Amino acid sequence: MYDRKKILEGLKKACQKRDISIDKLEEVTDRIERSLLERGLKEIPSAEIGEKIMQELHELDAVAYVRFASVYRSFKDITDFMEEVKSVLKKKT
């Protein structure tokens, strides 16, 4: 079941100790929610919501993105984690 608070809490955890205001996180949550509602579907798989959160975090803050991805994608080991970090660094340059 969809829960806006769950999205916002996930964003807060990912952005903990980053210089990102709660207002900015509310804006991101609004964008995610709006994009989901615009699809007009009764049900949206949680995997799609997770991917949307990751897209938003990727644009917002690389560290927050990697934090969220490490939990969301359940990295098996440090190699998976490092590959994700390399991917983020490659996209930045």
MOPAC internal coordinates of N, CA, C and O (Angstrom, degrees):
PM7 1SCF
backbone

  N    0.0000 0     0.00 0     0.00 0    0    0    0
  C    1.4469 1     0.00 0     0.00 0    1    0    0
  C    1.5317 1   108.90 1     0.00 0    2    1    0
  O    1.2310 1   120.87 1   -43.61 1    3    2    1
  N    1.3039 1   115.94 1   136.39 1    3    2    1
  C    1.4583 1   121.52 1  -177.74 1    5    3    2
  C    1.5274 1   110.91 1   -66.23 1    6    5    3
  O    1.2310 1   121.50 1   -43.83 1    7    6    5
  N    1.3282 1   114.73 1   136.17 1    7    6    5
  C    1.4519 1   120.44 1   179.18 1    9    7    6
  C    1.5297 1   108.90 1  -143.41 1   10    9    7
  O    1.2310 1   120.90 1   -73.64 1   11   10    9
  N    1.3138 1   115.89 1   106.36 1   11   10    9
  C    1.4647 1   121.59 1  -179.31 1   13   11   10
  C    1.5234 1   111.11 1   -56.18 1   14   13   11
  O    1.2310 1   120.58 1   140.54 1   15   14   13
  N    1.3295 1   116.49 1   -39.46 1   15   14   13
  C    1.4624 1   120.37 1  -178.89 1   17   15   14
  C    1.5271 1   111.50 1   -60.92 1   18   17   15
  O    1.2310 1   120.62 1   144.94 1   19   18   17
  N    1.3126 1   116.42 1   -35.06 1   19   18   17
  C    1.4571 1   120.52 1  -179.85 1   21   19   18
  C    1.5375 1   110.45 1   -65.23 1   22   21   19
  O    1.2310 1   120.50 1   140.02 1   23   22   21
  N    1.3136 1   116.65 1   -39.98 1   23   22   21
  C    1.4640 1   120.71 1   177.16 1   25   23   22
  C    1.5250 1   109.78 1   -63.67 1   26   25   23
  O    1.2310 1   120.68 1   131.49 1   27   26   25
  N    1.3193 1   116.30 1   -48.51 1   27   26   25
  C    1.4572 1   120.78 1  -178.66 1   29   27   26
  C    1.5331 1   111.18 1   -62.28 1   30   29   27
  O    1.2310 1   120.07 1   139.08 1   31   30   29
  N    1.3260 1   117.48 1   -40.92 1   31   30   29
  C    1.4599 1   120.37 1   178.59 1   33   31   30
  C    1.5240 1   111.61 1   -64.50 1   34   33   31
  O    1.2310 1   120.60 1   140.68 1   35   34   33
  N    1.3251 1   116.45 1   -39.32 1   35   34   33
  C    1.4634 1   120.27 1   176.52 1   37   35   34
  C    1.5179 1   111.71 1   -62.66 1   38   37   35
  O    1.2310 1   120.99 1   139.06 1   39   38   37
  N    1.3257 1   115.72 1   -40.94 1   39   38   37
  C    1.4615 1   120.14 1   176.97 1   41   39   38
  C    1.5267 1   111.22 1   -64.55 1   42   41   39
  O    1.2310 1   120.84 1   137.61 1   43   42   41
  N    1.3265 1   116.00 1   -42.39 1   43   42   41
  C    1.4696 1   120.09 1   179.38 1   45   43   42
  C    1.5232 1   111.04 1   -60.50 1   46   45   43
  O    1.2310 1   120.49 1   135.70 1   47   46   45
  N    1.3213 1   116.66 1   -44.30 1   47   46   45
  C    1.4654 1   120.16 1  -179.83 1   49   47   46
  C    1.5230 1   110.76 1   -63.18 1   50   49   47
  O    1.2310 1   120.75 1   135.58 1   51   50   49
  N    1.3152 1   116.18 1   -44.42 1   51   50   49
  C    1.4618 1   120.13 1  -179.59 1   53   51   50
  C    1.5268 1   111.70 1   -64.28 1   54   53   51
  O    1.2310 1   120.55 1   147.45 1   55   54   53
  N    1.3233 1   116.54 1   -32.55 1   55   54   53
  C    1.4668 1   121.77 1  -175.28 1   57   55   54
  C    1.5261 1   113.01 1   -97.59 1   58   57   55
  O    1.2310 1   120.51 1  -172.32 1   59   58   57
  N    1.3152 1   116.64 1     7.68 1   59   58   57
  C    1.4542 1   120.60 1  -178.51 1   61   59   58
  C    1.5351 1   110.39 1   -56.73 1   62   61   59
  O    1.2310 1   121.20 1   -47.22 1   63   62   61
  N    1.3222 1   115.31 1   132.78 1   63   62   61
  C    1.4614 1   124.54 1  -179.81 1   65   63   62
  C    1.5329 1   113.05 1    64.41 1   66   65   63
  O    1.2310 1   120.43 1  -159.59 1   67   66   65
  N    1.3130 1   116.78 1    20.41 1   67   66   65
  C    1.4610 1   122.42 1   172.79 1   69   67   66
  C    1.5278 1   105.85 1  -105.60 1   70   69   67
  O    1.2310 1   120.74 1   -22.26 1   71   70   69
  N    1.2981 1   116.19 1   157.74 1   71   70   69
  C    1.4637 1   120.37 1  -177.93 1   73   71   70
  C    1.5329 1   110.23 1   -85.94 1   74   73   71
  O    1.2310 1   121.50 1  -113.44 1   75   74   73
  N    1.3363 1   114.73 1    66.56 1   75   74   73
  C    1.4607 1   121.26 1  -178.16 1   77   75   74
  C    1.5226 1   107.41 1  -129.88 1   78   77   75
  O    1.2310 1   120.78 1   -57.55 1   79   78   77
  N    1.3125 1   116.10 1   122.45 1   79   78   77
  C    1.4629 1   120.75 1  -176.17 1   81   79   78
  C    1.5269 1   111.68 1   -73.87 1   82   81   79
  O    1.2310 1   121.58 1   -22.98 1   83   82   81
  N    1.3063 1   114.59 1   157.02 1   83   82   81
  C    1.4628 1   120.41 1   175.78 1   85   83   82
  C    1.5268 1   109.80 1   -63.49 1   86   85   83
  O    1.2310 1   120.19 1   148.08 1   87   86   85
  N    1.3359 1   117.24 1   -31.92 1   87   86   85
  C    1.4688 1   120.30 1   177.33 1   89   87   86
  C    1.5275 1   110.46 1   -62.26 1   90   89   87
  O    1.2310 1   120.59 1   139.52 1   91   90   89
  N    1.3239 1   116.49 1   -40.48 1   91   90   89
  C    1.4659 1   120.61 1   178.62 1   93   91   90
  C    1.5252 1   110.10 1   -65.49 1   94   93   91
  O    1.2310 1   120.33 1   139.68 1   95   94   93
  N    1.3176 1   116.98 1   -40.32 1   95   94   93
  C    1.4614 1   120.50 1   179.09 1   97   95   94
  C    1.5274 1   111.08 1   -66.68 1   98   97   95
  O    1.2310 1   120.63 1   145.14 1   99   98   97
  N    1.3295 1   116.40 1   -34.86 1   99   98   97
  C    1.4750 1   120.43 1   174.94 1  101   99   98
  C    1.5230 1   110.37 1   -64.76 1  102  101   99
  O    1.2310 1   120.37 1   139.71 1  103  102  101
  N    1.3346 1   116.89 1   -40.29 1  103  102  101
  C    1.4733 1   120.99 1   177.73 1  105  103  102
  C    1.5211 1   110.63 1   -61.81 1  106  105  103
  O    1.2310 1   120.67 1   135.61 1  107  106  105
  N    1.3273 1   116.33 1   -44.39 1  107  106  105
  C    1.4615 1   120.79 1   178.98 1  109  107  106
  C    1.5234 1   109.90 1   -62.45 1  110  109  107
  O    1.2310 1   120.52 1   136.20 1  111  110  109
  N    1.3135 1   116.62 1   -43.80 1  111  110  109
  C    1.4631 1   121.08 1   178.58 1  113  111  110
  C    1.5252 1   110.14 1   -61.41 1  114  113  111
  O    1.2310 1   120.31 1   138.14 1  115  114  113
  N    1.3261 1   117.01 1   -41.86 1  115  114  113
  C    1.4671 1   121.02 1   177.18 1  117  115  114
  C    1.5283 1   111.28 1   -59.81 1  118  117  115
  O    1.2310 1   120.79 1   136.06 1  119  118  117
  N    1.3461 1   116.10 1   -43.94 1  119  118  117
  C    1.4714 1   119.74 1  -179.43 1  121  119  118
  C    1.5220 1   111.07 1   -63.70 1  122  121  119
  O    1.2310 1   120.99 1   137.30 1  123  122  121
  N    1.3220 1   115.70 1   -42.70 1  123  122  121
  C    1.4646 1   119.89 1   179.28 1  125  123  122
  C    1.5243 1   109.84 1   -62.42 1  126  125  123
  O    1.2310 1   121.04 1   132.04 1  127  126  125
  N    1.3244 1   115.62 1   -47.96 1  127  126  125
  C    1.4599 1   120.66 1  -179.04 1  129  127  126
  C    1.5342 1   111.27 1   -61.19 1  130  129  127
  O    1.2310 1   120.91 1   135.47 1  131  130  129
  N    1.3235 1   115.87 1   -44.53 1  131  130  129
  C    1.4686 1   120.70 1  -179.78 1  133  131  130
  C    1.5282 1   111.02 1   -61.74 1  134  133  131
  O    1.2310 1   120.69 1   136.41 1  135  134  133
  N    1.3388 1   116.28 1   -43.59 1  135  134  133
  C    1.4675 1   119.10 1  -178.91 1  137  135  134
  C    1.5249 1   111.25 1   -65.42 1  138  137  135
  O    1.2310 1   120.44 1   146.37 1  139  138  137
  N    1.3194 1   116.76 1   -33.63 1  139  138  137
  C    1.4663 1   120.02 1   177.54 1  141  139  138
  C    1.5201 1   111.15 1   -70.42 1  142  141  139
  O    1.2310 1   120.69 1   137.17 1  143  142  141
  N    1.3265 1   116.28 1   -42.83 1  143  142  141
  C    1.4661 1   120.47 1  -179.71 1  145  143  142
  C    1.5287 1   111.79 1   -66.22 1  146  145  143
  O    1.2310 1   120.46 1   144.52 1  147  146  145
  N    1.3328 1   116.73 1   -35.48 1  147  146  145
  C    1.4618 1   120.98 1  -178.95 1  149  147  146
  C    1.5258 1   112.25 1   -64.09 1  150  149  147
  O    1.2310 1   120.79 1   157.72 1  151  150  149
  N    1.3042 1   116.10 1   -22.28 1  151  150  149
  C    1.4679 1   119.54 1   179.36 1  153  151  150
  C    1.5187 1   111.23 1   -70.61 1  154  153  151
  O    1.2310 1   120.34 1   156.86 1  155  154  153
  N    1.3277 1   116.96 1   -23.14 1  155  154  153
  C    1.4528 1   121.17 1   175.64 1  157  155  154
  C    1.5220 1   114.83 1    69.89 1  158  157  155
  O    1.2310 1   120.17 1  -158.46 1  159  158  157
  N    1.2919 1   117.29 1    21.54 1  159  158  157
  C    1.4613 1   120.64 1  -179.81 1  161  159  158
  C    1.5173 1   110.75 1   -95.71 1  162  161  159
  O    1.2310 1   120.99 1   -31.21 1  163  162  161
  N    1.3202 1   115.71 1   148.79 1  163  162  161
  C    1.4710 1   119.88 1   176.93 1  165  163  162
  C    1.5176 1   110.79 1   -73.87 1  166  165  163
  O    1.2310 1   120.46 1   144.87 1  167  166  165
  N    1.3214 1   116.72 1   -35.13 1  167  166  165
  C    1.4557 1   121.50 1  -178.62 1  169  167  166
  C    1.5169 1   109.58 1  -131.27 1  170  169  167
  O    1.2310 1   121.43 1   -41.70 1  171  170  169
  N    1.3306 1   114.88 1   138.30 1  171  170  169
  C    1.4590 1   121.67 1   175.73 1  173  171  170
  C    1.5252 1   106.71 1  -129.85 1  174  173  171
  O    1.2310 1   120.45 1   -53.39 1  175  174  173
  N    1.3126 1   116.75 1   126.61 1  175  174  173
  C    1.4686 1   118.72 1  -179.26 1  177  175  174
  C    1.5308 1   111.71 1   -59.96 1  178  177  175
  O    1.2310 1   120.83 1   -36.22 1  179  178  177
  N    1.3103 1   116.02 1   143.78 1  179  178  177
  C    1.4629 1   120.47 1  -179.53 1  181  179  178
  C    1.5266 1   111.30 1   -60.35 1  182  181  179
  O    1.2310 1   120.21 1   151.65 1  183  182  181
  N    1.3213 1   117.20 1   -28.35 1  183  182  181
  C    1.4696 1   120.59 1   178.13 1  185  183  182
  C    1.5292 1   110.68 1   -61.43 1  186  185  183
  O    1.2310 1   120.40 1   141.79 1  187  186  185
  N    1.3210 1   116.84 1   -38.21 1  187  186  185
  C    1.4667 1   120.45 1   178.49 1  189  187  186
  C    1.5244 1   110.88 1   -68.69 1  190  189  187
  O    1.2310 1   120.49 1   142.71 1  191  190  189
  N    1.3017 1   116.68 1   -37.29 1  191  190  189
  C    1.4676 1   120.38 1   178.10 1  193  191  190
  C    1.5333 1   108.77 1   -66.08 1  194  193  191
  O    1.2310 1   120.40 1   136.15 1  195  194  193
  N    1.3259 1   116.85 1   -43.85 1  195  194  193
  C    1.4563 1   121.21 1   177.97 1  197  195  194
  C    1.5134 1   112.21 1   -59.96 1  198  197  195
  O    1.2310 1   120.34 1   138.63 1  199  198  197
  N    1.3147 1   116.95 1   -41.37 1  199  198  197
  C    1.4692 1   120.67 1   178.53 1  201  199  198
  C    1.5286 1   110.96 1   -65.71 1  202  201  199
  O    1.2310 1   120.62 1   141.25 1  203  202  201
  N    1.3122 1   116.42 1   -38.75 1  203  202  201
  C    1.4722 1   120.06 1   177.87 1  205  203  202
  C    1.5307 1   110.42 1   -64.16 1  206  205  203
  O    1.2310 1   120.40 1   138.69 1  207  206  205
  N    1.3173 1   116.85 1   -41.31 1  207  206  205
  C    1.4668 1   121.03 1   177.02 1  209  207  206
  C    1.5238 1   109.38 1   -60.82 1  210  209  207
  O    1.2310 1   120.53 1   135.70 1  211  210  209
  N    1.3227 1   116.60 1   -44.30 1  211  210  209
  C    1.4615 1   119.68 1  -179.97 1  213  211  210
  C    1.5246 1   111.82 1   -63.32 1  214  213  211
  O    1.2310 1   119.91 1   141.10 1  215  214  213
  N    1.3143 1   117.78 1   -38.90 1  215  214  213
  C    1.4723 1   120.49 1   176.71 1  217  215  214
  C    1.5212 1   110.80 1   -60.28 1  218  217  215
  O    1.2310 1   121.04 1   133.87 1  219  218  217
  N    1.3062 1   115.62 1   -46.13 1  219  218  217
  C    1.4687 1   120.25 1  -179.38 1  221  219  218
  C    1.5319 1   111.05 1   -63.87 1  222  221  219
  O    1.2310 1   120.39 1   136.34 1  223  222  221
  N    1.3246 1   116.85 1   -43.66 1  223  222  221
  C    1.4599 1   120.39 1   179.84 1  225  223  222
  C    1.5252 1   111.44 1   -66.56 1  226  225  223
  O    1.2310 1   120.57 1   145.36 1  227  226  225
  N    1.3141 1   116.51 1   -34.64 1  227  226  225
  C    1.4626 1   120.34 1   178.77 1  229  227  226
  C    1.5242 1   110.34 1   -59.68 1  230  229  227
  O    1.2310 1   120.83 1   140.48 1  231  230  229
  N    1.3278 1   116.01 1   -39.52 1  231  230  229
  C    1.4642 1   120.97 1   178.25 1  233  231  230
  C    1.5248 1   112.12 1   -76.00 1  234  233  231
  O    1.2310 1   120.34 1   149.11 1  235  234  233
  N    1.3067 1   116.95 1   -30.89 1  235  234  233
  C    1.4629 1   122.24 1  -173.67 1  237  235  234
  C    1.5295 1   113.20 1   -81.34 1  238  237  235
  O    1.2310 1   120.49 1   129.57 1  239  238  237
  N    1.3325 1   116.67 1   -50.43 1  239  238  237
  C    1.4584 1   119.79 1  -172.89 1  241  239  238
  C    1.5284 1   109.07 1  -162.57 1  242  241  239
  O    1.2310 1   120.53 1   -57.92 1  243  242  241
  N    1.3237 1   116.59 1   122.08 1  243  242  241
  C    1.4633 1   121.34 1  -175.86 1  245  243  242
  C    1.5298 1   112.18 1   -63.28 1  246  245  243
  O    1.2310 1   119.96 1   140.15 1  247  246  245
  N    1.3180 1   117.69 1   -39.85 1  247  246  245
  C    1.4602 1   120.42 1  -179.07 1  249  247  246
  C    1.5309 1   110.27 1   -66.09 1  250  249  247
  O    1.2310 1   120.77 1   134.90 1  251  250  249
  N    1.3206 1   116.13 1   -45.10 1  251  250  249
  C    1.4680 1   120.16 1   178.35 1  253  251  250
  C    1.5235 1   110.58 1   -61.59 1  254  253  251
  O    1.2310 1   121.07 1   140.40 1  255  254  253
  N    1.3303 1   115.56 1   -39.60 1  255  254  253
  C    1.4651 1   120.00 1   178.28 1  257  255  254
  C    1.5262 1   111.04 1   -59.56 1  258  257  255
  O    1.2310 1   120.36 1   130.95 1  259  258  257
  N    1.3329 1   116.93 1   -49.05 1  259  258  257
  C    1.4607 1   120.60 1  -177.96 1  261  259  258
  C    1.5316 1   110.44 1   -65.53 1  262  261  259
  O    1.2310 1   120.31 1   141.55 1  263  262  261
  N    1.3162 1   117.02 1   -38.45 1  263  262  261
  C    1.4737 1   119.66 1   176.73 1  265  263  262
  C    1.5262 1   110.58 1   -59.05 1  266  265  263
  O    1.2310 1   120.83 1   129.72 1  267  266  265
  N    1.3297 1   116.02 1   -50.28 1  267  266  265
  C    1.4600 1   120.24 1  -178.52 1  269  267  266
  C    1.5293 1   110.15 1   -63.45 1  270  269  267
  O    1.2310 1   120.85 1   135.21 1  271  270  269
  N    1.3215 1   115.98 1   -44.79 1  271  270  269
  C    1.4681 1   120.46 1  -178.10 1  273  271  270
  C    1.5236 1   111.34 1   -61.42 1  274  273  271
  O    1.2310 1   120.48 1   142.47 1  275  274  273
  N    1.3229 1   116.69 1   -37.53 1  275  274  273
  C    1.4672 1   119.26 1  -178.05 1  277  275  274
  C    1.5213 1   111.42 1   -63.28 1  278  277  275
  O    1.2310 1   120.30 1   145.48 1  279  278  277
  N    1.3128 1   117.03 1   -34.52 1  279  278  277
  C    1.4639 1   120.89 1   177.98 1  281  279  278
  C    1.5263 1   109.90 1   -82.60 1  282  281  279
  O    1.2310 1   120.69 1   132.43 1  283  282  281
  N    1.3257 1   116.29 1   -47.57 1  283  282  281
  C    1.4565 1   121.44 1  -175.26 1  285  283  282
  C    1.5307 1   112.06 1   -63.19 1  286  285  283
  O    1.2310 1   120.76 1   136.97 1  287  286  285
  N    1.3140 1   116.15 1   -43.03 1  287  286  285
  C    1.4649 1   120.03 1  -177.83 1  289  287  286
  C    1.5174 1   112.94 1   -90.04 1  290  289  287
  O    1.2310 1   120.35 1   177.46 1  291  290  289
  N    1.3206 1   116.93 1    -2.54 1  291  290  289
  C    1.4751 1   121.96 1   177.68 1  293  291  290
  C    1.5305 1   111.54 1    48.82 1  294  293  291
  O    1.2310 1   120.81 1  -119.31 1  295  294  293
  N    1.3146 1   116.06 1    60.69 1  295  294  293
  C    1.4568 1   119.94 1   179.33 1  297  295  294
  C    1.5228 1   110.15 1   -51.76 1  298  297  295
  O    1.2310 1   120.81 1   -45.52 1  299  298  297
  N    1.3153 1   116.06 1   134.48 1  299  298  297
  C    1.4665 1   121.08 1  -177.27 1  301  299  298
  C    1.5178 1   112.27 1   -78.48 1  302  301  299
  O    1.2310 1   120.93 1   148.23 1  303  302  301
  N    1.3249 1   115.82 1   -31.77 1  303  302  301
  C    1.4608 1   119.23 1  -179.05 1  305  303  302
  C    1.5211 1   109.88 1  -157.53 1  306  305  303
  O    1.2310 1   120.95 1     1.96 1  307  306  305
  N    1.3142 1   115.79 1  -178.04 1  307  306  305
  C    1.4597 1   121.55 1  -176.32 1  309  307  306
  C    1.5336 1   111.32 1   -64.66 1  310  309  307
  O    1.2310 1   120.20 1   152.05 1  311  310  309
  N    1.3176 1   117.23 1   -27.95 1  311  310  309
  C    1.4672 1   120.60 1   179.18 1  313  311  310
  C    1.5207 1   110.58 1   -62.73 1  314  313  311
  O    1.2310 1   120.36 1   135.39 1  315  314  313
  N    1.3291 1   116.92 1   -44.61 1  315  314  313
  C    1.4670 1   120.55 1   177.36 1  317  315  314
  C    1.5245 1   110.33 1   -60.28 1  318  317  315
  O    1.2310 1   121.06 1   136.79 1  319  318  317
  N    1.3318 1   115.57 1   -43.21 1  319  318  317
  C    1.4591 1   121.30 1   179.70 1  321  319  318
  C    1.5281 1   110.40 1   -61.58 1  322  321  319
  O    1.2310 1   120.71 1   133.14 1  323  322  321
  N    1.3173 1   116.24 1   -46.86 1  323  322  321
  C    1.4715 1   120.81 1  -178.63 1  325  323  322
  C    1.5318 1   111.46 1   -64.25 1  326  325  323
  O    1.2310 1   120.02 1   142.93 1  327  326  325
  N    1.3063 1   117.57 1   -37.07 1  327  326  325
  C    1.4643 1   120.64 1   177.94 1  329  327  326
  C    1.5252 1   110.75 1   -62.46 1  330  329  327
  O    1.2310 1   120.75 1   140.02 1  331  330  329
  N    1.3166 1   116.18 1   -39.98 1  331  330  329
  C    1.4674 1   120.19 1   178.54 1  333  331  330
  C    1.5255 1   110.32 1   -66.57 1  334  333  331
  O    1.2310 1   120.33 1   137.62 1  335  334  333
  N    1.3200 1   116.98 1   -42.38 1  335  334  333
  C    1.4649 1   120.85 1   178.47 1  337  335  334
  C    1.5295 1   109.83 1   -62.74 1  338  337  335
  O    1.2310 1   120.00 1   135.77 1  339  338  337
  N    1.3243 1   117.60 1   -44.23 1  339  338  337
  C    1.4724 1   121.26 1   178.00 1  341  339  338
  C    1.5184 1   110.91 1   -59.49 1  342  341  339
  O    1.2310 1   120.97 1   140.09 1  343  342  341
  N    1.3156 1   115.74 1   -39.91 1  343  342  341
  C    1.4640 1   120.94 1   179.57 1  345  343  342
  C    1.5336 1   110.45 1   -62.43 1  346  345  343
  O    1.2310 1   120.80 1   136.77 1  347  346  345
  N    1.3327 1   116.07 1   -43.23 1  347  346  345
  C    1.4615 1   120.55 1   179.17 1  349  347  346
  C    1.5243 1   110.54 1   -64.94 1  350  349  347
  O    1.2310 1   120.44 1   136.53 1  351  350  349
  N    1.3205 1   116.77 1   -43.47 1  351  350  349
  C    1.4571 1   120.49 1  -179.72 1  353  351  350
  C    1.5266 1   111.24 1   -64.89 1  354  353  351
  O    1.2310 1   120.50 1   141.61 1  355  354  353
  N    1.3099 1   116.65 1   -38.39 1  355  354  353
  C    1.4624 1   121.27 1   179.95 1  357  355  354
  C    1.5367 1   110.00 1   -64.01 1  358  357  355
  O    1.2310 1   120.43 1   138.59 1  359  358  357
  N    1.3299 1   116.78 1   -41.41 1  359  358  357
  C    1.4674 1   120.89 1  -179.70 1  361  359  358
  C    1.5106 1   112.56 1   -68.85 1  362  361  359
  O    1.2310 1   120.31 1   153.03 1  363  362  361
  N    1.3459 1   117.01 1   -26.97 1  363  362  361
  C    1.4572 1   120.98 1   179.84 1  365  363  362
  C    1.5300 1   111.77 1   -72.99 1  366  365  363
  O    1.2310 1   120.46 1   151.75 1  367  366  365
  N    1.3467 1   116.73 1   -28.25 1  367  366  365
  C    1.4679 1   119.43 1  -176.30 1  369  367  366
  C    1.4931 1   113.14 1   -96.70 1  370  369  367
  O    1.2310 1   120.10 1   180.00 1  371  370  369

